[in-house]
Amino acid sequence: MEILVCIKQVPGSNKVEVDPVTGVLKRDGADSKMNPYDLYALEVGMELKEQYGGRVTVLTMGPPQAKAVLYEAFSMGADEGVLVTDRKFGGADVLATSYTLSQGIRRLGKFDIILCGLQTTDGDTAQVGPEVSEMLGIPCVCNVNAIGAVKAGGITVTMEMSEDIEELDVSFPCLLTVQKDIMQPRLPSYKLKQATKDRKITVYTFQDMEDQDEHHYGLNGSATQVQRIFPPTSDKEQRTIEGTSAETAQQVLDLLKQKKFIA
């Protein structure tokens, strides 16, 4: 079975800088990590590989330092890594990101199953996975919280809906976005980390894409533009109340009424 897992490097904290002109995150030099949801997608891929055989390839789009998450995936058992990177891809919204990823996947080859985390902790849109499947012309199931048996030409999955749970048979090739409670991600292996620290990573740039129209990538290919990004304001307030038990109780009661927590 040929398994592809799409992963992303995201900021390691909420203390990030924003480009005042483009409105996008400044990722260079910022602390980063693998998107937590992608750890679950990677674990699903490893479980499928161990049960049914095959290879797990991980793909990420980002600046050159995004190679770090590919090596992290190697330490968890992934077999191959691909980095899609180019300045022309910078500043992409979900549409341009999905298109770039789909072009990279087409360049890479055919897969039985593509796995994505449900969403990312930086964009939080949960749109990239479904859009990639649409651009590749393959079926997609989102919110997958359980993997069933692999049958001839397909796989059984369980999808969590707002009010119920559905079980579906999906034909290959397909794309699944998985929930964070689908299974427990494994820890990186120190032995695998040492064994794969020099593993070659395939790098695709704009020149490797079949579509050479620059207006389909990055800011040029983005249908939406961020108007403003700003850190949340803190509304924490500390107040010291002094007096007798009755006086402090009355002050607390008055404050709760003032804040309209109680009538």
Residue pairs with C-beta under 8 A, 6 or more apart in sequence:
1 48
1 49
1 52
1 53
1 54
1 55
1 112
1 113
1 150
2 54
2 55
2 57
2 109
2 110
2 111
2 112
2 113
3 45
3 48
3 49
3 54
3 55
3 56
3 57
3 111
3 112
3 113
3 114
3 115
4 45
4 56
4 57
4 58
4 59
4 105
4 108
4 111
4 113
4 114
4 115
5 38
5 41
5 42
5 45
5 56
5 57
5 58
5 59
5 73
5 78
5 114
5 115
5 116
6 38
6 41
6 58
6 59
6 60
6 101
6 114
6 115
6 116
6 117
6 128
6 129
6 132
7 34
7 35
7 38
7 41
7 42
7 58
7 59
7 60
7 69
7 70
7 73
7 117
8 34
8 35
8 38
8 60
8 61
8 62
8 66
8 69
8 117
8 120
8 122
9 27
9 32
9 33
9 34
9 35
9 60
9 62
9 65
9 66
9 68
9 69
10 32
10 33
10 34
10 35
10 120
10 121
10 122
11 25
11 27
11 30
11 31
11 32
11 33
11 121
11 122
12 30
12 31
12 32
12 33
13 31
14 231
15 231
16 25
16 26
16 30
17 25
17 26
17 30
18 24
18 25
18 26
18 229
18 230
19 25
19 26
22 91
22 219
22 226
23 225
23 226
23 227
23 228
23 229
24 90
24 91
24 226
25 122
25 229
27 62
27 63
27 65
28 63
28 65
32 65
32 68
32 69
33 69
34 69
34 72
34 73
35 117
35 120
35 121
35 122
36 117
36 121
36 180
37 117
37 118
37 119
37 120
37 121
37 178
37 180
38 116
38 117
38 120
39 117
39 185
40 117
40 178
40 179
40 180
40 182
40 183
40 185
41 115
41 116
41 117
41 177
41 178
42 56
42 58
42 73
42 76
42 78
42 115
42 185
43 76
43 182
43 183
43 184
43 185
43 186
44 115
44 147
44 176
44 178
44 182
44 183
45 56
45 78
45 113
45 115
46 56
46 76
46 77
46 78
46 186
47 147
47 183
48 54
48 113
48 147
48 150
49 55
49 56
49 77
51 150
52 150
54 112
55 79
55 80
56 77
56 78
56 79
56 80
57 78
57 79
57 80
57 81
57 82
57 108
57 111
58 69
58 70
58 73
58 78
58 80
58 81
58 82
59 81
59 82
59 83
59 84
59 101
59 104
59 105
59 108
60 66
60 69
60 70
60 81
60 82
60 83
60 84
61 83
61 84
61 85
61 89
61 97
61 100
61 101
61 104
62 83
62 84
62 85
63 85
63 90
64 83
64 85
66 83
66 85
67 81
67 83
67 201
70 78
70 81
70 82
70 83
70 201
71 81
71 193
71 196
71 197
71 199
72 188
73 81
74 81
74 192
74 193
74 196
74 199
75 188
75 189
75 190
75 192
75 193
75 196
76 185
76 186
76 187
76 188
76 189
76 192
77 186
77 189
77 192
80 202
81 199
81 201
81 202
82 104
82 108
82 201
82 202
82 203
82 204
83 201
83 202
83 203
83 204
84 100
84 101
84 104
84 204
84 205
85 203
85 204
85 205
86 205
86 206
86 217
87 218
88 206
88 214
88 217
88 218
88 220
89 96
89 100
89 206
89 217
89 218
90 218
90 219
91 218
91 219
91 222
92 100
92 217
92 218
92 219
92 221
92 222
93 222
93 223
93 224
93 225
93 226
94 123
94 125
94 127
94 128
94 131
94 224
95 131
95 221
95 222
95 223
95 224
96 216
96 217
96 218
96 219
96 220
96 221
96 222
96 223
97 128
98 127
98 128
98 131
98 132
98 134
98 135
99 131
99 135
99 216
99 217
99 221
100 209
100 217
100 221
101 128
101 132
102 132
102 135
102 136
103 209
103 210
103 211
104 204
104 209
105 111
105 114
105 132
105 136
106 136
106 210
107 204
107 208
107 209
107 210
108 202
108 204
110 173
111 173
112 172
112 173
113 155
113 172
113 173
113 174
113 175
113 176
114 132
114 133
114 136
114 138
114 173
114 174
114 175
114 176
115 175
115 176
115 177
115 178
116 128
116 129
116 132
116 175
116 176
116 177
116 178
117 129
117 177
117 178
117 180
118 126
118 129
118 142
118 143
118 177
118 178
118 179
118 180
119 125
119 126
119 177
120 128
126 142
126 177
129 140
129 142
129 175
129 176
129 177
130 140
130 142
130 175
130 177
132 175
133 139
133 140
133 174
133 175
134 140
136 173
136 175
138 173
138 174
138 175
139 170
139 171
139 174
139 175
140 174
140 175
140 176
140 177
141 157
141 159
141 168
141 170
141 174
141 175
141 176
141 177
142 159
142 176
142 177
143 159
143 160
143 161
143 177
143 179
144 157
144 158
144 159
144 160
144 176
144 177
144 178
144 179
144 182
145 158
145 159
145 160
145 165
145 178
145 179
145 181
145 182
146 157
146 158
146 182
147 155
147 156
147 157
147 158
147 182
148 155
148 156
148 157
148 158
148 167
149 155
149 156
150 156
151 169
153 171
153 172
154 169
154 170
154 171
154 172
154 174
155 169
155 170
155 172
155 174
156 167
156 168
156 169
156 170
157 167
157 168
157 170
157 176
158 165
158 166
158 167
158 168
159 165
159 166
159 167
159 168
160 179
170 176
206 212
206 214
206 217
209 217
214 220
214 221
215 221
219 225
239 255
241 248
241 251
241 252
242 248
243 251
253 262
256 262
257 263
